[in-house]
Every structure is written in C-alpha cells, then in structure tokens.
C-alpha cells in the first residue's frame, strides 16, 4: 500500500478545499486559505503536528472535496455496477474538471483504497459495532477512503477526518457522517504497521498473515505461493510478489514498429524501456495528449505483453512448407493490443494477420486498434475461436492464444479483480482454455508455432492446460519459451524460463505475470 498525499492545515487545524481546474478555489474552509498539491498530486503539509479539528460539527466542512468525490464515485461504480476503475476514473476526473495535481491525488486515493480493501476492512471490523455487511455500502466505501488517507497517505489526520466526514455529509447525509467520524477516530489509534500487528497477533498460518499484511484474499495468496514453486521460484518470494501487486504501476508504452515513434513520449519525460524494444515507461500524467496515442501508433501495453508477442513473431520456422508471406492468427484478439503489435511486426514481410474475436463490441476495439495498419494486411473475424481449427485446419504459420483467464497476473493494474475473482472461476475457465488451445493446434500449419499466453501464473491456467492438450496428441514439441523471451529482450537474460515454459513476474521483471508456452507442429 503506497503512501502519498498530505493536506495543508488552515487556521483552526481544518483541511482546506482543493483547487479545481484553472486553479480557482472550490470553496474555502472556515479559516480561509487554500490547500495545495505538488506535481504528483500529493497534498503539501506546511508543518505542525498531526492533530484533529477542534471545531464543532456545525463548523466543519459540508462540501465534498472534488478529488475525494471522484474517488468515492469510482468506488461506488466498482462496488455497485461491477465497473472497472481504470475505465471509470478518467471519465469522473474529466466530469469534475480536476487539474493535474488533484487528478493525481484522486488516482492514488482510488487505487490505494481498492488495493488495501482487505486490510482496511479488517481494521474497520475492529472499529465498527456491527458486521460490515450491515453498513450502507456507500458508507463503507467512504470509510475505506478515510482509512487509506489515515494509514497510507501523507494526509494529516485532522484533514482526513474532516474531509471524509464532509464528503459523507454532502453525498450521503448528516446521520451517517457522525458514524464515519466516530469510526475514523478509532482508526487513528494505530498507524498501519500497528494495525497489522494487531490483526495478525496470535496467527500462525503464513497464508493468513500474508493476506492481512498485503491485502489479498487468502485463496489468491495460497495460489501465488503454489505458482512460485510450480514455476521454479522460492516460496519465500511471496511477500515481494504481493507487495509488487500493491505498488502503483508505471505506464508502459510501445511504438508500433515502422508506424510509431517514442519521440513525443521521451520529450515529455518518458524513460526508454529496459526490457522490450521500442518501449518506454511513462509517469507524466495524461497520456492522451501524446499525438501517437490519438493516432494509434503509440499504445499503452505492459512490457510483458510486448515480449510474448515479439517472442512468437521471432521464432524460427525452419520446417515451414510453403513459400510466400506467412499467415498469422490471433485467436482471442480483443481488445487488440497484442494484435496491433503483431500486425506491425509482420508488415515489412508481407504477413497477413487474421484477428478473431467472438464478442462484437470487443471486435470493434480490435478494429480500432488495427486502424493504423494497411487494411489489406489484416482480416477481422467475429466468431468463436473454438471453431477456427475445425474450419481452417493447418492454415496458419503462427497462432497466438491469449486465453481468457483469471487475470491474477495483473492485480496491480486491476486491483478490484482480487476481490471479484473466486476459486470457482478457475473451474469455469479451464474447459474454454483447453478448447481454444486445441483449436489453435488444429489451425497451425506443419512447421508452424502456437503461443499459449495467459496473464496469470496459476498452474491450473498455465502448464496444466498445455500438458493436458499435448498429452492427447502427437506431432507437436514444446520449444524453450524462456530462451525465446531472452532473444527478444533488450535487457539481457530474464531468468523467466522453467522447463520449456516461461513466467514473468511483477516483483522480478516489473511486468504483469505473463505466462508463455511455445508449441511447434512437426513438419
């Protein structure tokens, strides 16, 4: 749980109103003054000890700070509408016209509260006089925002209390605001380390301890421990892995080969990528202002995704039987990030790529992603990928199966997923993953290669799927996926291989936990 933020204290110890777009105050606290945030969205504390407001309730703020209101709206959409924070947050920021600094604060508050939800709920359970599921869900979300400010941001306690109570008073009601005030005052009894010590006191199960310490469901902690061992790493890395899930990720960019450039991003302060060619790391704020983003030639894409796509494109095909340009297939193309990168890589060699996506609205995203490519270099198929192998056997030289999965490898980017996913999801996904890989093995041409990829390190979604599919047929061999990743990495050996498969890790490589298996069909 990362720490950021802090609130300037006005006269009387009250947190003041934030500045909105254009720098105009959105309303002052009782003592006047203006709260300021630095370039990272952190509120600047001008000194003085952390203290609570001594003002009477009637004198406290009754308006919702715009940045905190944005965070609250996103949490409400995530909890009440199954929305994704990364899709809702930018819209809410624009709606409330937050400037860059307030947007940074809202972003940290939103994602921090979502990542820390498990630990924060355990803290709240010690401070609320009823089960949390008996609280109004909106009040619970507001409490989570308050706890994150108190325990994991540089926000003075008085400001976190005053502003959270003001938010509740403004958008929920006066009655709940008294409850929130009382509960958050109890939370201030300890700092985060102190609360974790209280929560884990008497526990001996390392999984339960890690779950509370790093705010992950126990079943995910258990699965990650098993995944580390299954992929050849030491189980002692679990704390580092879970901590990496809670670190705010840097935006990874890729310039489509031959079509895009990193020049604008580098000019705006981006750093050259350390793993994938043609990539960069960007933390300069709103990426939409970069020209390449609007044109589609510069894309947001995790370096792990870039590497697995490049590994498939770079594998030698010495047994390929036909002359002429290669035919490539992305069997599960939506939303189109890897599709566009593959298509761009193959453009100079005359490759034709078929992108398959069964869901119409996601197919439209694929079409949009492929917009910078010549129209004659790709085809979009809207249909079930499980039918392709039967309908077009032996037709493609390279096939990517970026299989639907639990997404446990991208929890740092989608923190709400850790609270939505259940062990039963694995059972539902397993048949689909096997059927898609089977279709790909049927669709690949003699001498061609299939890449099976998941954004999950879970054994049930990785080696177990590949082993099961290959056990039932002959004429295929697994290639060294770790060596294939090393061959396309600009950062030297990745130490990602184990056996013939490869697994990237957030705490080791700074990427999502991408899995790669490469399977060649004998000529």
C-alpha positions, 0 to 999 in steps of 0.5 A: 500500500503506497503512501502519498498525499498530505493536506495543508492545515488552515487556521483552526487545524481544518483541511482546506478545499482543493483547487479545481481546474484553472486553479480557482478555489472550490470553496474555502474552509472556515479559516480561509486559505487554500490547500495545495498539491505538488506535481504528483498530486500529493497534498503539501503539509506546511508543518505542525503536528498531526492533530484533529479539528477542534471545531464543532460539527456545525463548523466543519466542512459540508462540501465534498472535496472534488478529488475525494468525490471522484474517488468515492464515485469510482468506488461506488461504480466498482462496488455497485455496477461491477465497473472497472476503475481504470475505465471509470476514473478518467471519465469522473476526473474529466466530469469534475474538471480536476487539474493535474495535481488533484487528478493525481491525488484522486488516482492514488486515493482510488487505487490505494483504497481498492488495493488495501480493501482487505486490510482496511476492512479488517481494521474497520471490523475492529472499529465498527459495532456491527458486521460490515455487511450491515453498513450502507455500502456507500458508507463503507466505501467512504470509510475505506477512503478515510482509512487509506488517507489515515494509514497510507497517505501523507494526509494529516489526520485532522484533514482526513477526518474532516474531509471524509466526514464532509464528503459523507455529509454532502453525498450521503447525509448528516446521520451517517457522517457522525458514524464515519467520524466516530469510526475514523477516530478509532482508526487513528489509534494505530498507524498501519504497521500497528494495525497489522500487528494487531490483526495478525497477533496470535496467527500462525498460518503464513497464508493468513498473515500474508493476506492481512499484511498485503491485502489479498484474499487468502485463496489468491495468496495460497495460489501465488505461493503454489505458482512460485514453486510450480514455476521454479521460484522460492516460496519465500518470494511471496511477500515481494510478489504481493507487495509488487501487486500493491505498488502503483504501476508505471505506464508502459508504452510501445511504438508500433514498429515502422508506424510509431515513434517514442519521440513525443513520449521521451520529450515529455519525460518518458524513460526508454524501456529496459526490457522490450524494444521500442518501449518506454515507461511513462509517469507524466500524467495524461497520456492522451495528449501524446499525438501517437496515442490519438493516432494509434501508433503509440499504445499503452501495453505492459512490457510483458505483453510486448515480449510474448508477442515479439517472442512468437513473431521471432521464432524460427520456422525452419520446417515451414512448407510453403513459400510466400508471406506467412499467415498469422492468427490471433485467436482471442484478439480483443481488445487488440493490443497484442494484435496491433503489435503483431500486425506491425511486426509482420508488415515489412514481410508481407504477413497477413494477420487474421484477428478473431474475436467472438464478442462484437463490441470487443471486435470493434476495439480490435478494429480500432486498434488495427486502424493504423495498419494497411487494411489489406494486411489484416482480416477481422473475424467475429466468431468463436475461436473454438471453431477456427481449427475445425474450419481452417485446419493447418492454415496458419504459420503462427497462432497466438492464444491469449486465453481468457483467464483469471487475470491474477497476473495483473492485480496491480493494474486491476486491483478490484479483480482480487476481490471479484475473482473466486476459486470457482472461476478457475473451474469455469475457465479451464474447459474454454482454455483447453478448447481454444488451445486445441483449436489453435493446434488444429489451425497451425500449419506443419512447421508452424508455432502456437503461443499459449499466453495467459496473464496469470501464473496459476498452474491450473491456467498455465502448464496444466492446460498445455500438458493436458492438450499435448498429452492427447496428441502427437506431432507437436514439441514444446520449444524453450519459451524462456530462451525465446523471451531472452532473444527478444529482450533488450535487457539481457537474460530474464531468468523467466524460463522453467522447463520449456515454459516461461513466467514473468513476474511483477516483483522480478521483471516489473511486468504483469505475470505473463505466462508463455508456452511455445508449441511447434507442429512437426513438419 
